[in-house]
Structure formats: structure tokens, C-alpha cells
Amino acid sequence: MTQTAKAPTGVSIWNAMREELTLNLYPLPYTTLPPSVFYVYLHPADFDRIEGIVPRLVAELQQALDDEVRRINEGREKSRGVLSRLIARAEAPRIEAPAAGWDIHVTADRNGALQPGELGIDSMLPLPPPLEFAGPATTRIVKSVLTDAGRRSTTIEVASNTAVGADAAHADLRERATLTYDDDQGHHEFSMCKDQLSIGRGGSAVWVDVQLFAPPRISREHFRLRRDRSGRFFIQDASRWGTSVDGVPAPSAVAGADGVLRPGAEREIAPTCRIAPLR
């Protein structure tokens, strides 16, 4: 008889999130910033089991994060002597909980990246621009998958806006285009500063340059943008649902003989256009 993988519980989800919190703190001179946005992915069968209690789970995870930050801060205060507090900055500055609260989403992995019993977490930490450069603010995204074999993680940093003037001498930092888009987290602008981008929801096994926080109708990798040397732009649909440009469908992604979805043929697009998922 084949043993069925044990579905993650609320406690195991919290343990994974607490580890994600402590592994990805960002110290500043006087405070420490924690990741403030968490996307928790479960295998669809595991998610279906808990879908009815997700709002309560999210509320308790938010409370648990508040309690954990308070516990860590109190422990740091107790570990310092009175003299060290008076004459020196602490080596581990106090953690500052996000003023707007913790943004937590628990959802099903619809792209087959997780096996039953596995858990994926994307944590996000908005970072301030570096003081020594006129550089942009960035967002650090840590993508982790927890399996029976352990944790594997990948860290990327995405610029929210790119300041061209700071390093204009480097051709690879020139802005090719500006992507303006709206998702579940609001309105955004992203400066395209390399010749090819991948755009979609991303996930535990799909890394994208521009991550959209949107319903599953947007694929993990939804489409690709490319700029050639002459300055022309091209799009490739990579989704299960399709992509339109100014209302006209782009050539669809195609499933190979092995069942793997491959991007469709490239189509040239105008420098100014509206890209959207097919309805």
C-alpha cells in the first residue's frame, strides 16, 4: 500500500512561515525589517481540505507573526546589558512590524509545482533605495519550497523603478520600456532594463521577472516580452489561458508530446499597446 503524504497543518504552515521570517530579516542601522507579504501555496488537494477555514488561518498567522516579533524583540532587550544600551547601538536592532499589518495569502498551486504534502512560500520585503546611489527602491522576493528532503530557496530582487541617470554609462541599465499594470496589490510601474522579461504569477518553481499578484486565471508564466537590437518589441504567449494585444489574441502556447506547455510563436507588437489575458 502506498503511503499518502501528510497534508500541511495550520501548525506546520506557521512553523514554515516563522522560519521564513527569521531567515529573511533585513537589518538597518537602528531597526530590522521583516518580510511583510507572504504567499503560501499548497497542493490543490491539500488546499481543498482547508479552504473553508482559510480566513481564520490567515487571521491567526497574522497574530502569530505579531507575537513572534514581540517575543524576539523582548528576548533581544533582555540579552543586552544596561551599559550596552547606553553606549552602543545594538548588534541586532529591534524588528519593526509592518505599519499596514501582515499581508498573507493562502492559495492552491494550480501549476503542478507542488506534490501532496509539500508547501511553497513566497515572502516579500520592500527595501529602501541605497543611500550611496540614486538607485531605485527594490523588493526582495524569497521563494521557498518545503519537502520531506528539506527546504530549498531562491532570492531575487526586483526594482520598482529604475533610475537611469545613476549608471547611464552602462548600456545594460538603459530603460527599454516601462510596464504599467494593476494587480491585487494595486498600481505599479516596472522599468524594463534588459532585453527579455518573463511576466506572470510566478511560484515555488517558476521564477518571473515581473510577478503579478492575481487569480489563477493568470498563469505562473503568462507571457514573455523581448526587444531586439533595432528596438522592436515582440511577445510570446506562455499561458494556459491565452494573451491578447490590443484585443487581438497572440499565437497560443502549445503543449508538446510530453505534455509540457511551450511558448507560442513570437508576434511583433507596437511600443505602446495593451496586453491582457484572454477572457
Buried (B, 14 or more C-beta within 10 A) or exposed (E): EEEEBEBBEBEBBBBBBBBBBEBBBBEEEEEBBBBBBBBBBBBBEBBEEBBEEBEEBBEBBBEBBEEBBEEBBEEBEEEBEEEEEEEEEBEBBBBBBBEEEBBBBBBBBBBEBBEBBBBBBBBBBBBEBEEEEEBBEBBBBBBBBBBEEEBEBEEBEBBBBBBBEBBEEEEEBBEBBEBEBEBEEEEBEBBBBEEBBBBBBBBBBBBBBBBBBBEBBBBBBBBBBBBEEEEEBBBBBBBBBBBBBEEEEBBBBEEEEEEEBEBBEBBEBEEEEEBEBBE
